Amino acid sequence: MKAKILVTGGAGYIGSHTTVELQNAGYEVVILDNLSNSNAEVIDGIERITGIRPAFEKMDMQDKEALRRLFEKHKGIKGVINFAASKAVGESVKKPLLYYRNNLVTMLNLLDLMPEYGVEALVFSSSCTVYGQPDVLPVDETAPIKPALSPYGNTKQICEEIITDTIHAGAPFKSILLRYFNPIGAHPSAEIGELPLGTPQNLLPYITQTAIGVREQLSVFGDDYDTPDGSCIRDYIYVVDLAKAHVKAIERMLENKSQDNVEIFNLGTGKGVSVLELIHTFEEATGVKLRYKIAGRREGDITQVWADPRKANTVLGWKAETSLADTLKSAWNWQLHLREKGIM
């Protein structure tokens, strides 16, 4: 068995897929999650896929003493992958204090306790939102950090700065900041996938829920952007490919391969896809027609952004490999699985 890894927010969408990949790679995983936007049954799905049930602690990382008790109970944690955060752009504009409190206090508590318990490595779940609307596309890691267009984006920028400042001040651990572009899809087993509580804040769950009839209609926020078809462009990356990058990042730090104490990698496919293109590709991949309408622009949305992933490809040794069609099929199979189970 390799090192013990704490995955905060590990019952969530990306956290659960990363737990699977960590366990498949031989790591022992402890999941921490307050289940505010996830379900404990995800742990069952992880066990069905891997044959291993990860340790699970239900708690809120805003409670520092509860977090301390976790480290006391699960001795020997060597790495942390921090997914614990509120993550919807639109909601953050409406509820900024919720986002600042949750995303920043949890990070401060974690950084306070890591040195005390000998944690050597931190992977931070960051976002391409830190680049704002970039001047040059595709975006590499040297692109300037722009003023955030949403409180969510601002919390990612601030957390990156807090981590960097803490390590610069002499904290005895390393960190890799992974700037995601747009994760989508579900595990090929259809045992785990994206299942937001309530109305989805992300595009693909809304697409699949509309396709199966849970939602009446999908809204496309804006068709008058300066893009070929007028809709926003994003870099959509398969969640399983994304999860594998976290394993690479943990290995890199624990095996002392890092070139610096803080490293940054963009995780994307390197290809921009518009919202309308995504809808049409979903229809072609699944044979299901979608009901959608054009709505007004949504505050906080960036016009277009996609990654230059060459640094992650060459330095981290990771690459996004799954086609968009296969990724969209995996999301649809997950939705069908939920229907079979009577969940949605």
Order of alpha helices (4+ residues) and beta strands (2+ residues): beta-alpha-beta-alpha-beta-alpha-beta-alpha-alpha-beta-alpha-beta-beta-alpha-beta-beta-beta-alpha-beta-beta-alpha-beta-alpha
